[in-house]
Amino acid sequence: MFGTTAAGGLAVATLGSKAIAASGVRMLASHEQLRAAYDHVVVGAGSAGCVLAHRLGQAGRRVLLIEAGGPAKSAAVSFPPDWPKLQGGPLDWQYATTPQPGLGGRVITVPRGKAVGGSSAINALAYQRGHAAAYDRWPRGWRHADLLPYFRRAETFSGGANAWRGGSGPLHILSLADVPDRNPVAAAFVAAAQESGFSMSPDIGGETAMGVGWNQLTIKARARDDAATAYLGSLDNAAVDLLVGTQVSGLEIEEGRCRGVRIADRIVRPDVEVLLCAGAIDSPRLLMLSGIGPADELGRLGIRTEADLPDVGRHLEDHLLLAGVTYKARREVPASHYNHADALLYVPPSTPGESPDHLIMCLSLPFVRPTVGPAPSPAYVLVPCLMRPRSRGRVKLASSNPLDLALVDPNYLSDPRDLQVLVEGVAIARDIGASAAFADWRESEIYPGPRWTGGPDREDFVRRAANSFNHHVGTCRLGAVVDETLRVKGVTGLRVVDASVMPSIPAAMTNAATIALAERASDLVLDRG
């Protein structure tokens, strides 16, 4: 069983930091400790940056990995059920959107990890690959068949290796199909979904990526296994330096080539190239601060244009979820030993061969937006999620000051099709919630309840319940900003490797896709793929 004391969690968190320190990573307290030369500078020690540092370091490359945050030592990082405590805290950049007209003018928080491990250190631990059809909309070389070997290479799967799953990768993936202490409300959800006609998937991340199944999480030995503990912690005999607490203020561009990165009072110039891994918000921000982006907008901020790439910052996509379709429980709901969403359902699409539009998660806690109403107690919630959004937004610079956070405008529900899909998702969730399999737990449906009547009332509920799933992608996308090898168009010596290059959003949580993408990118950088 999990330990529940703060001291126990802290011990695990400290062990994670010690594992990194005991690996082939040299942690630097100051830029005065930098080596005389590096082959690569990696900006951002999130999921993609940790993968690159691991693979390049193991290949003998000299790597400097730069992270604005520090080691993720909080007890809540290691203890899976405590992940909600991390968002909005010191390990979070605490971004927020601009007011969203589609959500009644609400501002939505945008948690982004500010720590070694990036958002993989503060997320909900879910590791979902998604449906192959979503990747098959990507360019050649990046489709599902291309990425499958890299998904497998990344992971050690609790169910063992097979044609779909890896058995010896750095990152440990725990399927809750393999544990005895799943939440009983989640078990009722699995039975209810089957009662409603949905088939059971034995491995929701494997060959059967649709239907109802048990969640899969980045957990090793009952503790979070984030990108830092998995990839940096398993390095050996590598020339990898990790510079923490250091914010990159921009890229040094000279005559069409990226010569290095600007930190504090110096420029670090790698011998080979810069790898930008700052994520779907900060990668375009750093590009634009460095003169790579839409020339007209850069000019208005007094930034000299080095490469006119109008699509930098555009095409922002994000999954929306609804918090939530809420039920008052007949008795106390047991606490989850994992991430509070032990089971989920990917609803098969109406068009065969497509990726799903709907994900329904079962949460064993009262996850309800204040704009919906007060949360009952005890309660459980069914959470409809929009898996293929049609709305597009953008990331823009607030100013030319590198310390200013970017402006994030996802433009939620600007495409009316998204609203309709979410209305359908609520209907699916309510049908499952009303099934006989939930009778032992369900006292009454609280939200949307009697308000779920005509079209306007349903749309109003969706707008009030909507929240970000925090799966931002697309702001430096393949084909528009970077080429098929992730090199920035019009600039040599620079690649972007993170979720920003995804040309469309996977039909699942994005951490697994980001890691697989970075695994393949490491082969491209090493000229192996």
N, C-alpha and C positions, 0 to 999 in steps of 0.2 A: 504493500500500500504506500501511497504518498506520505511523506512527512508533511506536517502542516504548520510547523513552527517557523517563525521568521529566521531563527538561527539555522535551522536545517536548510532552508532555501538559500541563505547566504553562503553556507558552506559549499553547496553545489555551484553557486555562481562564482565563488572564489576559485574553486577547482577548475572551472572553465577558463578563467583568466590565466591560471597557472599552467594549464595545458598549452595555451598559446605561447606563453613565455618559455616553456620547456621545449618547444618545437624548433623548427629551423627558422623561425621568425625572430629578427632582432628588433625589439620595441624601442623606439627612440623617444626620449623626453623632450628633445630640442632639435631644431634644424641644424644646430651646430655639430651634431653627431653624424651628419650625412656622409656617405662615402664620396670618394672623388668622382666616381662615374657609375651610371646605371644604364642598362639597356632599355628599360621601360619605366615610365612613371604612370602609375594607375591612380586615377583621381576618384576616390570614394571606396570605402571598405564595406560596401553592402554585399548583397548576394553575388552580383556579377564580379565585383572587384576581388572578393575573396577567392572565387573560382579561378580567375585569371592569375592571381598571385600564386596560388597553389600549383597550377599546371605549368606556368612559365618558370617558377622557381624550381620545380622538380626536374625541368628540362635543362637546368643550368643557367638560366638567364638571371641577370642582376636586376632586381625589381625594387622600386620604391613605391609603397602603397600609402597614400595620404588620406587621412580621415579627420574630419572636423570634430567629431566627438571623441570619446575615450572608450576604454573597455567597459562593456555592459555588466557592471558588478551588482546591480540591484537584485535582491532576492526574488522579486517578482519575475525577473527574466527567466530564471531557471524553473520555477514552479508553474506548470502549464495552466492551472485554473486561475492564476493571478494575472493573466495577460491584460485584462481590461484596466488594471491599475497603471499600466505603462503609458497609455496613450494620453497625451496632455501633460506628461511629466517631463523631467529633465533629460530623458533620452529621446525626446520627440522635438522635431523642428517647430512644431505647433503652427503649421500652415493652416490657412482657412481659405475658402473660396470667396470670390466676390458675391454680392447678393444675387440669388438665382431667381429670375422671374418665374420660371416653371415650377418653383417650389414656394410660391407666395412671397418671394423676396428674402427667404431665409439664407443665412450664411452657414455653410457646412464645414465642420472641422476636417482637416486633411492630415492625419497622422503620418509622419515620415521619420524613420529611425535616424537619430543623431548619436551613433555609437558604432563601435567595431561590430560588424554584422549587419549594420543598416536596419532596414525595416524587418529583416528576418529575426531580429532580436526583440521586436516589440509587437509583431503581428499575432494572429490567433493560431499560429502553428499549422494551419491546414496546408496540405501538400496534395494538390489535385492537378493532374495533367490536362484534363478536359478531353473533348472529343476530337478525333482525327480530322473531321471535316473543317473545323475552325482553322487548323494549321494549313490545310490544303488550299486555303485562299491566299496563302503567302507565296512569295516568289520561289522559283526553283532553287533548290539547295537548302531551303528552310521549311520544307513541308514535313508532314508527320513522319513519313518514312525516313527522311533525312535526319530528323531529330531523335527518333526512337533510340538509336545506339547511344546517344548522349544522355537521354533520360536514364537508360540502364547504367551507363558508366558512372553517373552521379550518385547512385543510391545503393544502400544496403537495405533491402525490403524485408520486413519481419516475416512475410510469408514465404521467403526463399526466392532464389533466382529462377527465371524461366525465359521464354522468348520475349516476354513483355517487361519483365522486372529484373533489376540488377541485384546482385548478391554480395558485392565487394567494394562498393563506392564509398566515398567519404561521408555522405549524408545518410543518417539512419531514418528510415520511414517506418512508423508503427501503424499498422492497420488495426483498427479497433475490432475487426473480425477475429483477431488473435489474442484478445484479452478477455478475462472472465467478469470484469467489473464495469461493464457498460451501464449507462444510466437506464433505469426501467421505463422512464417516459420515452426515451429514444427507442427502446424495444417496442413500445406501443405504437410509435410512429412507423416503424418498419412493418409491423403487422397491418396497420391502418392503410399504408400505401399499397400493400399487396391486396388488401381487401378492396381497394379502389381500382384495381386492375393493373397496377404497375409491377413489373417483374423484379426479382431480387438479383442484384449483381454480386457475385462472389468477390470481386475485386474492382472497385469503382475506378481505379487508376490503371487497370489492365485492359484486356481485350474487350470487355463489356463495360463501356464507359457511360452507360445510361441505365436508368432504373433506380431503385432504392438500394442503398448500401451503407456500410459502416464507414465513418470518416477515416482519413489517413493523415497522420500528423508527424511533424519533424521532432521526434522524441527518441532519446537514447537513455536507457537505464532510468526511466521515469522523469527525466529532465529535458528541457528544450535543447535540441541539437540545431543551433542556428548556423548560418554560413561561416561564421568565425570559428566556432568550436569544431565544426566538421572539416572545413578546408584549411584554415590557418593552423588549427591544432594538430593536424596530421602531416604537416610539412616536416621533412628531415633533410639535413645537409644541404640547405638551400640558401642562396644569397638574397633573402627577402628582408627588407627593412620596412617596418610599420611606423609611420610618423603620425602620432595622434594629436588631437587638440589643435589642429592646423587647418585653417580654412584657405582654400585656393581662391585667389581673387580674380584670376583670369588666365588665359592662354597667351603665350608669346608667339605672335604670328609675324614672320619675316619673309617677304617675297613669296608668298603663297605656301609657305611651309610652317607647320607648328614646330617651333624650336624648343618649347618647354612650357612650364607652368609657373605662375607667379605666386609665391608665398612670402608673407612677411616682407623682408627687405631684399629678397633675392629671387632669381629665376633658376629653377632646376631644369637642366637640359639633358634629356636622355640621348643615348647614342642611336637608338632605333626609332621609337615613336612614343607618343602619348596615348593612353587608353582612358577615355572619359567614361566613367561608370557612376555618375552622380544621380541617376534616376530620371524619370519622365518629367520631373519639374526642374531639377537643378542642372541636368545636362543641357537642355536648351537655354537656361538662364546663363550658364557659363559660356556657351557658344556666342550668344548675343552680346554679352559683356565684352567679348573678345573680337567683335566685329563680324561674326558669322551669323547671318540671319537676314531678315527683310530690310533692305537698304533704306527704304523710306522711313521706317520706324526707328532704325538705328540713328539715322541722321537727325531726327527730331530730338534725340537724347544726346546729341553731340558725340556719338561714337563713330569712329572711322570704319567704313565698310571694308572688310578684307575679302569676304566672299558673299555675294548677294544670293542668299538661299531663302526665298519667301516662305518655305514650309517649316522652317525652324519655329517650334512652339505651337504650330497649328495641328489640327487633326487629333486633339486630345480626346481620348475615350476613357470611360470609367463605367464599371458596373454599378447599378443602383440596387439597393435592397430596401425592404419595407419592414419597419419596426413599429408595430407588428400586429399580426393576427393573433390575438391574445385570449387565453383561456384561464379562468379561475379554476384551480385544482381542488379536488375533494379533500386532499390532505397535503402535508408538507412534501415538496419535491426534493428528493435527495440531491446533494451537490454532485456535480460532475467531477470525476477524477482527472478529466482531460481538459478540453477547451470549451465545454458547455454545449457543443453541437456534435453529439456522438454519432448522429445519423443524418443522412441527407438523400434527396431525390433529384436526379436529373431527369426531367420530363422529356420523353422522346418527342421530337418535332413532328408536326403534321406532314412535312415534306420529307420523304425517305432520303437518307443520305446526307441530310443537313445536320449541323450541330444544334444542340438544344437552345431554345429561347428561355426556358424556365429552370431555375434551381429552387427547391424548397428545402430549407434547413429546419431542424427541430432543435430549439434551444431550451435547456432546462433551467432557465432563469428569466425573469420578467424584463425582456429587452423591448422597451416601449418608448417611442419618441415622446417628449413632453407635449409636443404639438398634437399628439393623438389623445392623450389623457393620462391620468394617474395610473400607475401600474398596480394591479391587484396583488394580493399575497394570500396564500401561495399561488403561483402561476407558472405556466409554461407558454412558449410562443412558437408559432410556425412563421418562418421568414421567407416570403417570396423574393426571388432575386432575378433581375434582368440580365441575362447572359449575352445577349447580342444587341447592344444599344445602337440606335441609329443616329442619336444626337452627337454632335461634335463641338468641342470647345477649343480653348487655347490657353497657352502660358505666355505671358508678356512680362517685360521688364517694368518694374515700378519706377526705376531711375537708372542712372549710370553708376550709382554707388554699389560696389560689390557686396556690401554688408546688408543691403535691402533685400528682403524676401521677394520672390517673384509674385506676380498677380496670377491667380489660378481661376479660370472661368470655364468649368466643364459644360456650361450651357445645358444643364439637365432638362429633359423633357421638351426641348425645343422641337424635336421631331414628334409629331402626335402618335406615331406608331409605338413609341416607347411607353406612352401612357396606356395605350390599349393593351399591350403585352402585360404590363403590371396589373391591370384590372383582371385580366385572365388568370394571372398568377395567384391573386387573392382568391378567386373562385376555386381554383384547384386546391389551395391550402385549406379553405373552409370545408370543401367536400371531404378531404382527408380527416380534418379535425372533427367532423361530425360522425365519423364512422363508428361502428360498434366496438372496434378494437381499442378505442380511447374511452369507452364508457366507464371503466374503472377509475380513470383519472379526471375526466371532464365533469366539472360542476356546471359551468355555463360558458358560453362565448361572450367575452366582454367587448372586444373590438374585432371587426367593425360593428358587430351586433346589429341592432335594429336599423342603424344608419345605412346599411348596405341595401339600398332600395333602387332608386332610379340611377341613370347614367351620371348626372351631375354630382350626386352624393358619393358615388363610387370613385369618381375622379378626384373629388375633394379629399376623400380618405387617402388615396394614393399620394397626393401632393403633401399631405400633412405627415404621412408615415415614412416618406422617402428619406433615405440616408445614403451616404457614399459607402461602397464596399472597399474603397481605397485600393483600386486596381488600375491606376492610371498608366496609360500606354500611348504610343503613337506620335510623340512630339518631335522625334528625329527619325521618322520612319524610313524603312528600307525603300529604295527606289526614288525617294524625294530628297532626302537629306544625306543619306549614306548609300553607298553602292552595295553590291551583293557580298562584298567582303567586309562591310561595315566601315569602310574608309569614308571620311567626310568629303563630299564632292567639292572640288575646287581648292582643296587644301591637302597637301601631303603631310605625312608624319602624324596623322591624327585619325583615330577610330573612336566611334561611340559604341559601347557594349553595355546595354541594359534594356529595360522595358521600353524606353523611349523609341527604340528602333522597330518595335513590333508594328507591322503594317495594319493589323487589326487585332482586336482583343481576343485571347483564347476564351473558350466557353468554360472557364473555371477560374479559381484563384491563380494569380499570376506568378507566384514565387517559383513554382516548379518549372514553368516555361522560361523564366529569366535564367535559372540555373542551367537548363539544357542549352539555351542560346549561348551563354557564356562558355560552356564546355566546348561547343563547336567553334566559337570565336577563338578559343585558345589554340585549337588546331590550325585555324587560318593564320593567326599571328606567327605560329611556329612553322608555317608553310607545310602543313600536313593534311590539309583538307580543302 
